[in-house]
Amino acid sequence: MKLGDPYTKDKITTRLRRIEGQVRGVENMIAEDRDCHEILQQLSSIRSAVQSASMMFLHEVATDCLLNTDSVDRSKRELLLEDMLTLIDKG
């Protein structure tokens, strides 16, 4: 399974790069002994950004793999759905 839509792929990649920058920022904040409240606020922002990227990815996977796959039989789609739900539950 791969991301089929190049626009969505670019959008998710952009979000992940932004998250990467936020994480580096928090590392710098810790190194600079910044206020704990500021660090927690940034960590909360990172968690929200990761959740948003995850949901965007999940939406794309669900749309592409579950709705647009006439060639895949129902049992395989059900297994894919179960796998996706298990992964979501782990989060």
N, C-alpha and C positions, 0 to 999 in steps of 0.2 A: 504494500500500500504506500502510495506517495501522494504528496499534495499536488493536485492537478491544476489548480488555478494559480498562474504566476503572480497575479495581483495580491492574492491572499498570502502567498509565500513571501513576497517582498514586504508586505505589511507586518507579518509575524517576525520576520528577520529584523526589521527596523525596531520593533518593540523589544526584542531580545537584546539588541545592541544598546538600547536605552537602559534596559535593566542592568546590563553589564557595567555601564557607566555609573549607575546608581550604586552598585555593589562596590566598585572601586572608590567611590566617594565615601562610603561608610568606612571602608578600610582606612582611608586617610583621616576621617574624623576620629576613629579609635586611636590611630597613631598620634594624633594631635591632642589627645585627651580632651575631646570636646564633651559638652554636657550630655549626660545620659538621655535626657528627654529628647534632645535633637536627634541622637542616634536611633532611639526607638521610633521616633516619627519617620525617619528615613527607612528603617526596616519595615515599618508598616506599609509605606508607599511601595516598597519593593514587593512585598507579599501581594498587594493589590494588583500590581502590574503583572506579576507572574500569573495570578489567577485570571486576569483579563486575557493574556496571551494564550493560556491553556484553554479557555472557553472559545476563543476564536479558532484555535486549532481543532478543538472538538467539533465545533459547528461545521467546519470544512470537511472533516473526516466523516461525520454523520451524513452530511449532504452528499458527498461524493461516493462514499462506500456503501451507504445503506439505501439511498434513494435512487441513485443513478447507475445501479448495477443490475441490469436485467439479465446479464449473462451469468451472474452468480446465483446459485440456487438458494432457496429460503433457509435451509439448515445452516449453510455457511454464513449467511447474513445474521442469523440468530446467534451463532457463535461469536461473530464479530461484535455484535451488540453486547453480549454478555461480557466479553473481554473489555470493552470500553467501560461498561458500568463497574466492573471490578477495579479498573485503573482509577476511575473517578472516586470510588469508595476509599481507595488507599490515600488519596489526597486529603 
